[in-house]
Amino acid sequence: MDRESLRRLREVTIRQISQPDDGITRLVLGGDNIAHFAGALPAAWVKVFFTASVQAEGPGRAYTIRSIDRHNQTLTIDIVRHADGAAMRWLPLARCGDRIRIAGPCDGFEPDGVKTMLLFGDETALPAIASIVEQLDNQTHVHLILLLRSPFRATLPAVRCRLDLCQLQTGTDDLASHVFDYLARHPVDRVWGAGEQRDVINIRKTLLRNGRQRSHTDITAYWKQGEADHHDR
């Protein structure tokens, strides 16, 4: 897909608003433009602009596609609620029937051929993690490390893969030590992780410095404490 097509803003309508878990707001978006996103890979993301086409563009924020229903032409995103930011100011005002714009899809995870995998992340990574594990078959073994702050819980979808879960507590447990310890004992085909910049970037740098292939290592800082719209570089 060409860059111009990915950057184009496409208007969609909010079909449903729900709270599937404490701290998460789920938006189901619909409309003819959803067909453009039907080929998105698991963990792909879209840029969401909280305005309709007749309004100024306004601030945009990146959110992972949780799921796509091609038959009903809907796209679901989960927004983790926190203290501040454009989404937090907009969410209390959002109503079913409102029109917003999205661009993308970008990036994503290709699951074909993966037999062993380490996944890790915080609550902001849960939608991407869920979309990945749903696509893995029963020949794949996944070790999942979640670093969650209260009141988040590890609510995961039904999966076919063999999944082991290690749940850590923010402020108490060290994510990096658990990741390094697991990889020292269990070589894996792929590593995927996402979360707060300070939690994940050192993990990425250390793994690459120690010889892990970049093509088999996908670790992204989804956000950074104190920044409204962090861009991982």
N, C-alpha and C positions, 0 to 999 in steps of 0.2 A: 504494500500500500504506500503511495507516494506521500511525501511530507505535507504537501498542501492539503490533501484529503484528511490527514490525521489532525491538522490544525483547524480545520473548518468547524465552526460552531453549529451544532444541530439541535433544534428545539424539540423538547420532549415534555410530556405532561406527567405530573405526579399522580399516580393511580392509587397508591396506598402509603400510609405512614403508620409504623408500628414500633414497639419497643420489645424486641425478641429477648433481650437480656438487660440486666441493670447496666446503665452506662452506654447503651448502644441504641441509636435510632436507625431504623431500616426504612429506606425509600424504595418503592417500586415505581419505576418510570416506564411510560409507554408511549406509543405512537409509531407512525410509519418509519421514522428515522432510526428506530431500534434495529432495523434490518442491516444497517451499515455496520453494526457492532457484532453481528452474529458469529463471525469467525474468530473472535477474540480467544486467546489462549488462557488457561488458568492463571490467576494472579495478574492478569493484565489490568491496567488502570485507565481511568478517564479523568479529564479535567472538567470539573463542575463549576459552572458560572450561575450564580443564584439570581438570574434575571431572565426575562423573556426578551425576544428579539426586538421589541419596540422600545426597550429600555437601554440605558448605557451598559457597557459590557460588565463593569464591576469586577470585584476580585474573584479569582478562580482558585480552586483547591483540588488537589489530586486525591482520588479515592479508588480503591480496588473494586473491580467488578466482582460482586459476590456470586451472581448467577445470571444467566440469560435464558429466557423462555422464548424460543424461536416461534413456537406455534401461536402464543398469545402476544408476541411482540412486546415483551417486557424485559427490563434490565433492572437488577436489584443491586443497590449499594448499601453498605452498613457504615454509619458515621459514629465514631467513638466520641462521646461527649466529654469535654474538658472545660477548663475555666474560661477561656476567651477565644476570640478569633472570629473571622467572617461567618463561618458556618454556625457557630454558637449564637451569634446575634440573629442569624436568619432562621434557624430551626424553629423557635417558638412561634414565628409568624407564618410558617409554611402550612399550606392546606392542600388537600386533594383537589385536583383541578388546576392548580398553579402550573405555569409553564416556566421551565428553566432551560439552560443550554448546556450541552456537554460536547467535548472534543476527544478524539482518540479513535480506537483503543491503542495503547502503547505497551510495549514490552510483553511480559508474560513468561510462563514456564512451560517448556515442552516435555511432557511426561514419557514419551515413547522411549523404550529401552532401559528405563531406570529400574534397577532391582533392589538397591539399598540406598537409603537416603536419610540425612539428618535435616530436620526442620527445627527452627527456633525463632522465637519472637515474643513481643509483648502483645497487649490487647489490640493495638492498632494493626497487627499482622494477622489477627484471627480470620478476617474475611478471605485474605489471600491463602492462608494455610488451609482453610476449609475447602476452597475451590481447587486446591492442588490435590489433597488427599482423596477427594471424591472421584478423581480421574485415574487413580492408581489401581492396578488390578491386584488379584490375590497372590501374585508371584512377587510382589514388592514388599520389602520390610522397611518400615519407617520408624525412626526414633524421633519423638517430638518433645522439645523442651520449651515450656511456656513460662515467661516471667510476667506475672499478673499482679496488679494492684487491686486491693479491695475496692468495690464489691464484685469485680469481674470473676466469672467462673469459666472453666474450660468446657463450653458447650460445643461439641463437635458433631458433624453429620454422621449418618451411617456410612460406613466405608467397606470396601472389599479388601483393601490392603491389610497387612499385619502391622498394627500400630501400637507402639509402646509410648506412654505418656509420662513425662516428668514435669510436675508443676512446681514452680518456684514462686517466692513471694518478693515483690519489689521492696527494696530497703533492707531485706534480710539476707537474701541469697545472691551469689555472684554468678551471673549468666556465663561469663567467659570461662570460668574454671570448669563449669559443667560441660560446656561445648568441647573444650580442649581435652578434658578427661575422657569423654566418650569417644572422640576421634582417635585418641591414642590407643584405645582398646578395640575399636571397631572401624576399620576402613570402610568408606562408603563411596558409591558412585557419584552422588551429588550432595552438595550442601546448599541449603537455601535458608536465609534468615532476614529478618527486618525488625526495626524498632527504633528506639531513641538513639541519637547519634553517638553519645558517649558509651552506650552499651554495646553497639555493634561494630563500629568502625575499627576499633582495635582488634576485634576478632578477625575481621576481613584482612587487615594489614598483616597480622601475625600468620594467618594461614597461607597467604600468598608469599610472604617472605620465606616461609618454611617449605616452599616448593609445591603447594597445591595448585593445580591448574585453574586459571581464571575461568575457562570455559565450563568448568564443573563446580564453580563457586559463585553463587548469586546472593550477595549480602548487601542490603540497602538500608540507609538511614531514612526512615519514613518521616521522622520529625526530630526537632532539636529544641530542648528546653529553652524558653525565652525568645524563640523565633516564631512568627505567625505563619510563615510559608517557607519552610526549609527546602532547599534543593540539594540533594546529595551530589557531591562532585568527586 
